[in-house]
Amino acid sequence: MRILVIEDDLHLADNLRGALEKERYSVDLVHDGEAGLFHLTEYPLDLAVVDLGLPKLDGISVIKKAREAGLDIPILILTARDRWQDKVEGLDAGADDYLTKPFHGEELIARCNALIRRSAGQANPEMMAGPIRIHTRSQQVWVNDKELTLTAYEYKVLEYLMVNPQKVISKSELTEHIYDQDFDLDSNVIEVFVLRLRKKLDPENIFKPIETLRGRGYRLQSQW
């Protein structure tokens, strides 16, 4: 999953990026509201973490303008303010949840995970597709209750396919969501990840979990 962090405190921003990348999120980082709004509206993202006290354009305005532009990804606001009215204003502007500074990194991760699951219609951290089961918090994967060992990027590809059931996902979309911004990657590498995933998920080639649609991309099979 790809997350945008808009935070002007450089130390905190770096800590947030480190915590999210440790959980295998791809993280884009900007430090003012104008750059944040541009990034929100121009790049494919799965979630945004937005500080309210931003320079150039405050966080409330960023959220309002993003929603007015039709952006529907979940947004988590960060605020150092104690006034409950500020939290209400953020939620009324279109945010989905908030954290008050200071906060524990574990709570940030838990809230990000929950928001992404809910936006995909998955309230439970466990997702299933046929014999495949993944736990998005622990990032464990099972097939027919046998646990598999996946690399970080193999897991990212599988999770993204499972979060978007029955949707055709192009190579470019997969690349944009599992790698950090401006990462120059040959899309053929995605083919390698998918090939390795198929071998690990279905070594006997029995249920063929990942369908290839020539010229369009990949889709997790809905029929087993």
N, C-alpha and C positions, 0 to 999 in steps of 0.2 A: 504494500500500500504506500501511496505517496502523500506526504503531509507538508503543508506550508506553515512555517512559523513566522509570524510578524511580531517582532519584539525589538525595541530600541536599546534595551540593556544588553550590551554585547556579551558580558560574562554570563548572564542568565540565558541568553540565546544560545551560546555555545553549549551550556549545560543541557539545555532542552534538546538540542540536536544530538548530543552524545547519548542521552537517555533513550531517545526514540530510535536512533540507529542501532543501539544495543538490542532493541526489540525487533530489529530487522526491517524497520520502516525506512523508506527513502525520504530524505528531508531536504526541502528547499528553504532557505533562510533569507529574509529581508528585514530591514531595520527602520522603515518609515511607512506611513500609511499610503502614500501615493504609489510607491513601488509595490506595496502589498496588494493594492487594488488591481494594478496592472497584472501582477502575477496571478491573482485569483481568476481574472477574466480571460487570460490568454493561455493558461497551461492546464492540462488535465490533472486534477487532484482528487484525493479521496477524503480529505479533511483539512481544515484550517484552524490553527491556534492563533488567536488574535489578542494582543495586548490592547487595552482601552486607551492608555495614555501615550499615544504615538505622535511623533512630530509630523509636520506637513499635512497630515490628514488623520484625525482622531479615529480610534477603533470603531466607535458607533457609526461614524459616517462611512467607513470602509464597509461595514456589514450592510448598512442600508443600501449603499450603491451596488454592492454585489448582488443582493437579493432583487433589487430593481432591474438588474441586468439578466435576471433569470437563473442565477447560480443557485443550485439546490444541494450542494455538498454540506455535510454537517460542519458547524462552526463552534469551537470552544473558546470562550473569552477568558482572558487573564486580567485580573485587576488587583491593584494594591489598595483600592478604595474600600472604606468600611461602610459607606452609606448604602443601605439596601436599595435605595432608589436607583443607584448606578447599575446594580445587577439587573433590576427590573427593566431599566432602559435598554440594556444590552440584549436581554431576551426579547423584548418587544421589537427591537431592531431586526431580529431574525436569527440571533444566536440560539444554539440548541442546549448549551450548558455553560457553566462558569466555574472557575477556580479563583479563590482569593489568595494573593501572595501574603506570606510565604506558604508553600505547599510541599507535600512530599512527592518525589518523583514517581513513586508507585501509584499514587492516586491519579496523577496525570496520565500515566500509561493505561490504567484501568478505565478511565473516562474516555480516552481516545478509542480504545478497543470497543467499548460499549457503543459509542456513537457510530463507529463504522459498521458494527454488526447490525444495529438498528436501521441504519440507512439502507442496508442490503436485505432487510426483512429477517434478520437473524438475531433474535434476542438472546439465544443461548451461545456460549463460547464454543460449543461443539457443533460442527456442521457435518452433515452426511450426504453422500451421493452414492446410491447403490451400496456396494461393499466398502466404500472409502469413507473414513471418518477422520476429521482433523479437529484438534483443539487449538483455537486461535490464541489462547493465552500462553499455553506451554509450547505451542508450535510442534505438537506431536502428531504423527500420521499413522493410521492403522488401515490395513486392508484385511477384511474378514477377521478382525481382532488381532491380527499379527502386526506388531509395530515395525515401521520401516525407518530407515535412516536416509534422510534427504539432505542435500547441500542447502545452504541458505537460499540460493537463487532457484533451485528446484522447488523449494517450499513456497517461495513467493509466487512463482508461476501457478502452482496448484491452488494456493489460497485465492489468487485473483480469479481463476476460473470458477472456483466453487462459490465465491461471493457474487459472481455474475452467472447464475445457472441459466442454461439455454440461450445465452447471448453469444453471438459470434465475436470473438476477440481477435483483432488484427495483430500482426507482429509488432507494428509500431506502437499500438496501444499498450501491449505488454511491456515493451521496452521503456516507454514513458513512465509506467507505473512502478516498475521494480528497480529502476536506476535513478540516481540523483540527477538533478538538472545539468544540462550541457554535457552529459556523458555520451561520448562518441562510441557507439556500439554497432557493429554490423548485425543486421537483423538475423543473419544466418545462425548466430549464437543462440537465438531463441529456439531455432529448430533443434539444436543440440540438446537444450534443456528439455524440450518436449519429448524428444526421442528417449532420453534417459529416464524421464518420468514414466513413459509408457512401459519401459522395461522393468522398472521397479514396481509399478502399480499392478501390472498385468504380464508377468514374465512368461506365462503360457499362451498369451494372446487369446484369451477366452472372452472377456467382456468388453474389450476395446473402449476404455473410458474416455479417451480424448479423440474427438473427431476432427479431421482436417478438411476444411472447405477450400478447395483450390482457388487461389487468388483472393481469398477473403480473410482467412485466419483459422482459428481453432474454437472448438466448442466442447464443453463437458457434456457427455452424453446424458440425455434425460431418460432414455429407455435402457433397461438392463436385461 
